[in-house]
């Protein structure tokens, strides 16, 4: 049996393969392009493409595709074979540098927010040379960015790469002020923890709501949920264990550092966590991870649910975005150092993040906004919709000392006058972990916990990268003009923290008291997607993104339109699915049960056996709840009709949020109550007990 080290990265055209397959001069030119962002000449691209093709064919590949990430939130592929006609009706296998570097898919058939029309179909995919090509299902996949004929970004990868360049540029400016001229490149790094549910495939296929929407629109609570806390970190069931083993193996073949796997809090819920890496590559890897979860689960007779809230009454699924900043020399800019000089640098980058999160808290909230995630945020199972930072008591105390100009006393172990000499030694894990915080410092990184499980991590990291780049730019503007660097550095750290410490909260974010306290501090509380999305097209947002060339104004408005339309379409599909399920199966089931009860009641009366009100008791509840269900069904149809007639997109989204969603909740409440009174044989679909506890 092969060890993991024997097959890890075996399906990736990585550095080891490039060294072995490419001539030395071509390899050096390619590496220069990858590290410095220089232009890749066509003759070099031709050699690389030929070597890549030969390697892929050796691995059994017959096709290639430009693998990209449109605004649908999933990946896209157009497969083309390597075959090319030759004489005498034969073929040869060809792959050119031009085909490697650029493709041309139809750009009008993907969400564009008005950037492309049906008659404006031309779009381009361009090789992201910093992300290795890989083989999946017999196809050579080339990670690419996707843009329109006019150069507008039509995907999630392009602005992510732009935001990474922004944070690189501004970080280098700051590092040079500290005399650090050895660092040539700075990148943001990410490790996205992925939560998901596994349910039995046969049960899934009997639930139209799961098929159409990815979540249960109806479902009475089972006798047991997660109350006993016995599922978290519990032993893996055989089918789940087999799935996880195969998933690990396939991820490792693709060079994805899948590290941790375990049961999560809710029944049938699980988590996978990777080792973190460069943000664009981590984004690619997370998209692949979600894709493989679904396909491998299916092979094991399971369905992987990535919806943020597939089941009411138990925890939903999130994605924790562990984010930091690293240099090409291996340094972590958010890790405390061992010398005053290193820690002055650490403190400056730390307060830059604090200011960025405070200044752009609305944008961070927008980056996690979706119809699915509205079920989680603020629901005492995920962070609230209020953005705040957890630093821990010790680091907060140090920054408070800087703010007040007082001595910092580390419980008798350390006394120092803080300033640029602060933190001569600061242990990474000197404080407890706060799982209720939306944005928690965990030693050398921040854990952004607001993301939904189905999200691409590109969007939140675009905002993080750009916001921090903006603050670093402001810092560099000040310090580059300084005549006394140490004095002005200390003053800048002190002033920044003092002005933005309102965003620091180390307590329980689930408590109701925090909501009123956050309001007193002036923090925003955008409770729904519809209230959050307009922040994306604010003047402040447009100014930020355009200044750093991450989005153009047109691209910003296009993304707002796509996100808002997606919200409307999602709620509309869910509402229509509810209407269809009630009309075609639940009403029918109720009537059938009523008929059975009436027949039984009549039979007892005819035979002189009637001396109890049991049948009448049950029948009355079924009849009353069915009547209420029909009334609520009509209310939902009316709300849908009103919302659909609205032409203004923002107003239409508001009608779906304020009218359709409450009507859906009313209908669900009644149907769930009806389910709890129905005979199991008459209920037309598997219930929560079957779904949550059906995998054994």
N, C-alpha and C positions, 0 to 999 in steps of 0.2 A: 504494500500500500504506500502510495506517495505521501510524503509529509507536506504540510501547508507551504513550507518554504520552497518546495519543488514546483508547485503550481501557482503560487501567488504572483499575480500580474502576468500570467502566461498568455492572456488574451489581450494584452495591451502593447502597443508599439511604443514602448517606453525607452528610457535612456540606455538601458542594457542592450535592447534590440537595435537601437539606432547605431550604437558603437560597433556592433557586430555586422550590421547590414550596409552601413554607409561608408564611402571612402572618407579618409581622415579630413580632407579639406572641406568636403560637403558637411560632415558632422560638425565641424567647428563653425562653419557659416550658419548652420541651422541653430546651433546653441546660442550663437551671438544674437540671432534674430529673436529667439525665445527670451533671452535675458535682457536685451537692450531695446527690443521693440523696433529694430532696424528693418528695412525693406528686404523681402525675400526675392532674390532674382529668379527669373523663370527657369534658367538652366539648372539652378540648384533645386528648384521645386520639381523639375522633371526627374531628376535623379532620386529625390526623396519619394516621389509618387511611384516610381518603378519598384524601388526597394519595398515600399509599403505594400504594393500589390503582390509581389512575390511572397512576402511573409504571410499575407492574408490568405493567399491560395494554399500555401503550405498548411495553414490551419483549417482548411476546408471551406473558405469563403468563396462565393461566386459573384457577389454583388458588393457595391459600395453605396453609401448614402451620406449626405450632409445632414447630420443629426443636430436639430436646433430646437429652441424653446420659445414658441410663439406665445402670444398673450392669452392663449387658452389655459395656461397653467400646467399643461402637460407637454410632452415632447412630440416632434414631428419628424417624419422620414419619407424620402422619395428614393426608392431603391433602383439602381441601374447596374446592369451586369458589366463585367469586365470584357465581355466578348466583342470582337470587332471582325467584320468580314475579311476573308483572305481569298486568294485564288483557288479555283477548282471547288468552290462551294465549301471551303473550310473556314475555320475561325482562328484568330489569335487573341490572346488575353492582353488588353492594353489599359493603361491608366496614366493619364498625362498630368503634368504639373498644373496645367490650367484647370483640369477637372478637380484636382486636389484643393486648389486655393479658392475656387469660386464655383457656385452652382446657381441655378435660376429656377426656383419654384414659383408657382402662382401666388402672387402676393395679395390678390383680391379675395381669396377664399378664407383668409384668416382674419381674426378681429384686428381692426386697424383704427377704430375711433374716428373714421373719416379721412385718414391719411391716404387710403387707397379706395378707388371705386371699382365696380365690376369691369369697366372698360379700361382701367389702369392696372393691368395684371402683373406687370413686370416687378420682380423683386429679386434680391440677391442673397445668397448665403456665403459667408466669408469665413475661412478657416481660422479658428481661435488656436493659434499655434502654441499657446502656453498650456493647452489641455490635450493630453495624449489621445490619439486615435485608439479605437478598441474594436474587438469583434464580438458581435451579438447575433445569435441565431443565424450564423453563416453569412453575415454581412459586415463589411468593414465600415465602421461608423466614425465619421470625422466631425468632432465638435465644432460648431460654427455659430457665428452671429448672423442675424437675419435683418435686412434693411430693405427699404423701398428703392425704386429707381432714382428718387431724389435724395437718397441718403438718410431718410428718417428711420429711426429704430422701430422695428415692428415686433421686437422680441424682448425677453427679459435679460438676455446675455449682454447685448450691446451697451445699455446704460450701466450695467454692473461693471463691465470693463472700464467704462469711462469714470465711474465713481472710484474705482481702484487706482486709476491714474491720478485722480484728484488727491486722494489721501497720500499717495506716494510723493507727489510734487510738494505738498505742503509739509509733510513730515520731514522730508529732506531739508527743507528750509530751516526748520526748527533744530534738527540735529546738527547742522553746520554751525549754528550759534553756540552749541556746546563743544565745538571743536571736533566734532565727529565727521571726518571727511572720508573715512574708509567705507562707510555704508553707501552702496550704489542704488539700492532699491528697497522700498518699504511696501509691504503688502498687508492687507487685512486677512486674518485667518479665522476659520469658522469650523465648529463641530456641531452639526445639527442632530440632536437626539430625536428619534422618531417613534411616536406612539401609534398604535393601531389595534384593531379588533380582528379576531378570527372567529368565523362562525361556519357552521356546516353548510355545504353547498346546496344540498337538497332542501334545507330549510329556507335558504336565501331565495331559491327559485319559486317558492310559494308565497313570497312577499312582494307584491307589485311596488310598494313604496320603496323598498330597498333597491329593487331593480332600476327604478326610474330616478330616484333621488339620492341613494346612498345612505339614507337614514330611515328609521321607522317613524312614520307619521302618526301611527296609532300604537297603543300597547299598554295594557294594564300592568302595574308593577307586580313582580312575582313575590312569593312569600319571603324569599331571601334575595338580597342584593349584595352589597359590599359591606354590610354592617359589621360582620365579624372580622373584617380586615384579614381574612385568611388566604386571599389570592395573591396579595402583594409579596413578591419574592418567593412564592410557593414553588413546590416542585413542578416541573413541566409535565404536562400530559403527553402520552406517547405520540399522538398525531402532531401536536404542537412542536414537540422536540424534533421529530423527523423533518418537519417543515423548516425549523430554524437551522438545523444542520445543513440542509441543502442550500438554504439561502446564504449562510455563511460561505459555503464553498464557492457558489457562483459569484458572490461579491468579491471574494478574495481573488478569483481568477481575473476579475476586472480591475484589480489593484485598489479596491475599496477597503479601507482599514476598519472593517466591522469589528468592534471590540467587545461590547457588552450586550447581553440579551437577558431578559427576565420578564416575569409576569408583572403587570402593573396592578393598580388598585382595584379596578372594576373587574367583574367576572368576564373572562374571554378577552381581556385587554393585555397587551404586551408592549415591550419597548426594545428598540435597537439603538445603540449609540456607537458612533465611529470615533476614531482619533481625528482631531481637527487638522485641516489643511488649508491651503490657499483658497480664498473665497470662491473664485470662479470654478475651480476644480471641485471644491466641496459642494457647490451648487449642482454641477453636473452629476456628481456621485449620488447626491440625495435624490435627484430625479430618477436615476437608474435604480436606486434602492427601492423607491416606491413602485416602479414598474415591475421589478423582479418580485417584490412581495406579492403582487397580485397574480402574476403568472405562475409562480411556484406554489402559492397557496392552492390555486385551482387544480394543479397536478395531485395535490394531497387531499382532494375532496373538500377543500375549504374555500372560503371567500375572505379576502382581506378588505376590511372596511377602513378607509382613511378619512371618512367624514368626521368633522369636529364633534358631533353629538349624535351618534347613530342610535343611542338609547336614552330615553328620559329616565331620570331617577337614579342613574349611576354616572360616574365621572365620564366626561368626554375626553377626546385625545388632542394633545397639543404637540408642539415641536419646539424644543428649547434650543435657541440659537446662541451657542457659546462663541463669543466674538472677542478678538484681540488684534493687536498690531505687531508685526514682526519684521525684522530686517533680514537682508540677504546674508548677514554674518551670523545668523542664528539667535539674535537677541530678541527678547520680548519687551516691547516698550511699555507694557502695563505690568511689568514685574518689578517689585522693589529690589534695589541693589544692595551692595555691601559697603558702598562709600557715599559720603555726602553728595559728591558730584553726580553719581548715578541716581541718587534719590531725588535730587533737585529736578533732574530730567523726568523721572517717574512722576513726580508731583505735578509737573507742568502738563504732561499728557493726561494724567488723571483728571485734573480740573478742566482740561479741554473737553473730555467726555462728559463731565458733569454739566458744563455750560451748554454743550451741544444738545444733551437730552432735555435740559430745561428750556432752551430756546426753541427747540423743534419737537416738543412733546406731542403736539397735534399731528405732525407728520409721522412720527413713530406709531401713533395710534392708527392712522390711516393705513400704514403699511401692513397692519394685522387685521384689517376690516374685511369681513365677508359675511354673507348670510349665515353660513355655517358657524363661524366663530362668534356670532352674536349670542349663540346658545351657551357659550362658555364664559366669556369675559364678564366678570362681576357675579358669577354664579357660585361662589364659594368652593370652587374646585380648580380655579385658574385665577391668575391675577385679575384685579378689577380693571375697568376701562380707564382708570386713572394711572398715568405714567409716573412712577417714582423710582428712586435709586436706593438700593440697600448697600451700605459700605461696611457695616459691622461696627461694633462699639469702639474698638481700638483705633481704627483708621479715622473714624469720625471724630474721636477725641483729639487725635493729632491735628486734623484739619481745623477743629474748633480752636485749638491752642494757637495755630497760625493766625486764625481770624481775630482772636482777642489779644494776641501778642503776649500770652502768658506762658509759663513753663508747663511742659507736658510731663506728668508723673505717671509712669507705668507701674502702678501698684508697688512702688518702692524699688522696682528693679532698675528703672532707668529714669533719669531726670535730664532734661535738656532744654535749652532755649531753642525753639523751633524757628525756622526760616529756611533758607536754602540748604542748611545743614541738617534738616530734619531726617528722621528715619535712618540712623546709622546702621540699624539692622531691624528688619520688620518681617517676622515669619508669615508665610503665605496663608496659613490656616489658623490664624490667631483668634478667629471668631466663629460663631455658629453659622449654619446655613439657614437662609430664610427662603423657604419654598413658596411663600405668598407674595414675594416681591416680583414685579414685572421686569426689573432690570437690576440684577444682583451682582455685586463684585465678589468673585470667588477666588481671590488670591493672585491671579495674573490674567484674568479675563472677566468679561461681563456676560452673565447668562440672561439673555433676552427671552422671557418666558411667555410672551403674549401670542406667539405665532400659532396658527391652527395646524393640525396634523397634515392636511392636504396641500398646504402652501408650498410654493416654490420659495426657497430662502432668498432668492435674488432681490425681491422687492424690499424687505426689511433691511437688507445689507446695503442696498443702494442708498437708502435714507441714512443709515448709520455712517457709512463711509463719507457721504457728501457733507453731512452735518458736522462731523468731526474735522473734516478737511477745511470747512469754513472757519471754525474756531481756531484751528492751527494757523490758518492764513492771517487771521486777526492778530494772534499772538506774535507771529513772525513780523508783521508790519510794525508792531510796537517795539520789539526787541532789536530789530535790525537798525533802528534809529537810536538805540540806547548809547549813552556815554558812560554809564556805569552798569554793566550787565547784571552783576549779582544783586545790586540794590533794586534794579527795575524788575528783575526776575522774581525776587521775593515779594515785591509789591504787587506784581501781576497775579501771582498765585493767591496771595491773601485777598486781593480785591475780587478776583473771580469767584473764589469759594464763598466769600461773604455775600456777593450778589446773587448767588444761585443755590445756596444751601437749602432753600425751601423745597427743592426736589428730593432731598435726602430724607428717607423715612425707614427706620430700622425695625419698626413694629409689625403688628399683624395687619396686613392689607385687607383681610377679610372682614374686619370689624366695621360695624356701621359708623362708629365714631371717626374712623379715618376719612369717610366721605365728607363729613362736615368739617373736619380739620383741613382736608385738602382744599375745600372751597375757601376757607379762611386764608390759606396760603396763596390763593389765586391760581391753583392748578386746574387744568381743564378736565372735564368729565364727559367725554363724548360716548354716550352709552350704546349707541347703535351705529351700524355702518352708514346709514343714511345721514346721520348727523355728522359723521366724521369725514366722509368723502369730499364735501366742498372745501375742506382745508387744503386739499391737494392742489386746488387751482387758485389759492389765495395769492395776493401779490408777494407776500413773504416767501412762499414756496417757489413761485416762478423766479423770483430774484435769486434764490439760493441755487437752484438747479441750472439756470442759464449762466450764472457767473462762473460756475465750474465746468461748463460744457457737458453736463450729464444728460440733460434733456433740453430740447428747444421748447419754446412756448407752445408750438403746435403739438409736440410730442406729449407735453404735460396735459393739455386739454384732451388729446386723444385717449390717454390712459384713464383720465377721469370718466370719460364717456364709456369706455370699455368696462370699467369697474362698476359703474352705476347700472349699465345695461345688464351686466352679469347678475347683479343683485336682483333686478326686476325679473329677469328671466328665471332665476333660481326659485324665487318665491312663487312665480306664476306656475312653474312646472309642479312644485310641491302642492299648491292649492288645487290644480287640475287633477293631480293624482289622488288627492283626498276625495274630491268630488266623485271621481270615477270609482274608487273603491267603495264608497258609501252606496252609490247608486247601483252598481253591478253585483256587489257581493254582500255587503253588510246588511242592507235593508232586506235583501232576499233571505239571508240567514235568520234575521230577526222574525220575519213573517213565518218562516218554516218552523221556528221554535214556538211561536205563538200558536200556530196551527196544531202542533203536537200537544201543547198544554190544553188547548180547547177540546181536542179530541179525547184526551185523557179525562178531563173534567166531565165531559158529556157522557163518556162511558161509565164513569163512577155513578153519575146521577141515574143513568138508565138501569143500572144494576143494584141500585139502592145502597151503594157503598160510600156515598158521599157524606162524610162527617168531619171534614177538615177543610181549613182554608189555605192549605199549602199551595195548591195550584193557583188559587186566586191571588195569593200573596206574590208569588213569582211572576204570574202573568201581569199583574198590575205594574210591577217595576219594569218589566220588559216593554209594556205598552207605553208607559209614561216616558221612559228614556228614549224609546224609538220616536215618539212624537217630538220630544225636545231635540233629538238628533236631526230630524227633518227640518225643524225650524232653524236650527243652526246651519244646516246645509244651505238653506235658502239665503240666510244671512251672508254666508261666504260667497255664494254665487252673485249676490248683489254687490258686495264689496269688490269682487273681481271685475264686474261689469263697469263700475265707476272708475276703477284704476286703469283699465284698458283704454278707456275713452280719453284720458288725459294725454295731451300731445307733448307738453313740456317734460323732459326727461327727469329733472330734479323733482318736480311736483309729482310726477308719476311714481317715482321711488318713495316719496313721502307717503303717498296714498297706500302703497303696498305695505309700508312699515306701520302706519298708524291705523289702517283699515283692514287689509287682507290678513296680516299676521295675527291680530287679535281675534278675528273671525275664525282663523284656523285653530287657534288655541281653544276657543269655545267649543268648536266641533270636536276636537280631540278629547277634551274633558268629558263630553257626553258619551262618545264612542267608547272610551276607556272604561267608563262606569258601566256601560252596557255589556262590554266583554266580561266584566267581573260577575255579571248576573246570568250569563249565557251558559248553557251546557257546552262543554268543550267540543263535543262531536259536531255541534252546529256552528262553531266559530270558523270562518272560512280561511283562516291562515294560522301558521304557528305563532304561539304567544311568546312572551319574554322568557318564560321558563325554558322553552325549547331552544330559543336562540342563544341565550346567555350561558346555558348549561348543557348544550347539545353536543359539544365536542368532548369526547371521552377517549 
